[in-house]
């Protein structure tokens, strides 16, 4: 009887671990997806804001800075607010970043919103 409950607990834990790994992989996919999306938008962004090559690079790579911030703070946020609430916060940050980036009127504001999106990616990963 005791061996059966250990096997069942092991199966339950394995399913839980697989779900967590899938959620973490989704965070990595989101970072790759963001990289692919921004690569198609570089031309229009460069024209809209009148960017130099260095500014274009900053616009593209700023999301990585946010990802670092999000990944470093994800453990603390999960302990303080719980994993589910942390992912909810990440979803809200994704929404703010997406809508704000579409409506950004200045380059600095655009970069700030890209960093916010990066924080969301880091939290989700």
C-alpha positions, 0 to 999 in steps of 0.5 A: 500500500505504501509503495503504491502511494509513493508511485502515485506521488511520484507521477503527480510530482512529475506532471507538476514538474513538466508543467513548470518546465513548459511555462518556463519554456514559454518565457524563452519562446516569448523572448525569441518571438519578440526578437523575430517580431522586432526584426520585421519592424526595424525599418518602420521604427527607424523611419518613424523615429529617425534613428541612427544605427546605434539607436536602432540597436538600442531599440532592439536590444533594450528588451534584453535589459528588461529580461535580465531585470525580470529574471532576477526579480522573478524569484522574489516576486514569486515568493512574495506574491505567489507564482500565479500572481507573478505571471498575472503581473507579467501578463499586465506588463505585456499588455502595457508594453504592447499597447504603449509601444504602439502608441509611443510618441518619442523614442525614449518612451518607446525604449522604456516600454520595450524594457517593460516588455522585457521585464515581463519576459523575464518574469514569465521565464 
